[in-house]
């Protein structure tokens, strides 16, 4: 029999190491399991031999064949083929497994915010739809697992939602909400098709191409784009009852936050392609200990970045500069560090992407400069909003180059902008003619990176500048790759400059 273990897109080192431990494998083998497939995500995977772990490999231990890999575009096939699923407590994965009718053991990841996975797992355990356990108790849970004691998860029943809407809207009689739901579904399907990523053909003047398909788009969507980004600091929203505004704080990508958090106090850096400036206030736990200058081509976004992270009662003014990431506007070595987050993938040729990396290397100290670069990956995880057609995506992430694509941005219809939208005639639930507003769609150019492409681009750029790539050598200048990898649909690389 086959057991499938999944940790999702985050790190869950404890579950990964427990899966390949003798107690867990022995418990599985005693239940007749002879094969384990382990999706380990970004978790550490230590075979105990000191050698680096490849993305996928197969080993045998305690009478069990273990196949392990990091990510796939979808794990649904693995769920379908499994006789038992052992999963983290993410609600999406839990519901997918339960709806597939597969026996499920959930191990909530206690390292995530407020241990939020535990509540859902314990509630579903109390209903006997699954078994919830901890990493330490996993061997005992497997040994005592009784498939016959589980109650099948109920199938989705859309009539409950229809009855709820009927009750809330005061509808009576058959068919009222059904017609409305059909209209909503048709509209949602149209909107989903508009969100699909499509191939892009890059030709002609690259600067003019980017002006049309990147810069002009961001100037159009700046306010809406900024309102959907994960921001550092605070923003307000009026409650439905018209009461006091809510003050919310949302955290940035963990690896980027840690990179900035680890910088020495007093350092000055550059955010090349700052957008709405969400990284300018970092580090949050010692605000003002470093100074990050934001650079961007979009004046509309810079107007937002200028006050990034300010509280309602304590506005701030950030250092921002209007300019191009390819310009050489800084004195060589002017900064101690630089970040480029979700920017280089908007450049329409290899040469321009390489020049952007060169500008980052030029602007930081050759002796101690630190650099962090993030770009979008072809390999998108299950939480991504981007729908990538089969002819664009790469199933086996071994291609040396990425893909040029258009990624749509669908504007929400709020305020005066709603009146400018195209409207389609529909028949509403009450039989009266009405309209559904079609939101404007803007298509942005992206070069979605393949596995290894960003690190290779960085190394080729450094070597082209006469820099050594690797540990320090006497009498030379160079860079060292501190870390590189994949995180939540992005590739990243962190560099440290050295000079001896």
Secondary structure, 3 states (H helix, E strand, C coil): CEEEEECCCCCCHHHHHHHCCHHHHHHHHHCCCCEEEEECCCCCCCCCCCCCCCCCEEEEECCEEEEEECCCCCCHHHHHHCCEEEECCCHHHHHHHHHCCCCEEEECCCCCHHHCHHHHHHHHHHCCCCEEECCCCHHHHHHCCCHHHCCCCCCCCHHHHHHHHHHHHCCCCCCHHHHHHHHHHHHHHHHHHHHEEEECCCCCCHHHHHHHHHHHHHHHHHHHHHHHCCCCCCEEECCCCCCCCEEECCCCCHHHHHHHHCCCCCCEEEEECCCCCCCCCCCHHHCCCCEEEEEECCHHHHHHHCCCCCECCECCCCCEEECCCCCCCCCCCCECEEEEECCHHHCCCHHHHHHHHHHHHHHECCCCCEEEEEEEECCCCCCCCCEECCCCCCCCCCCCCCEEEEEEEECCCCHHHHHHCEEEEEECCCCCEEEEEECCEEEEEEEEECCCHHHHHHHHHHHHCCCEECCCCCCCEEEEEEEEEEECCEEEEEEEEEEC
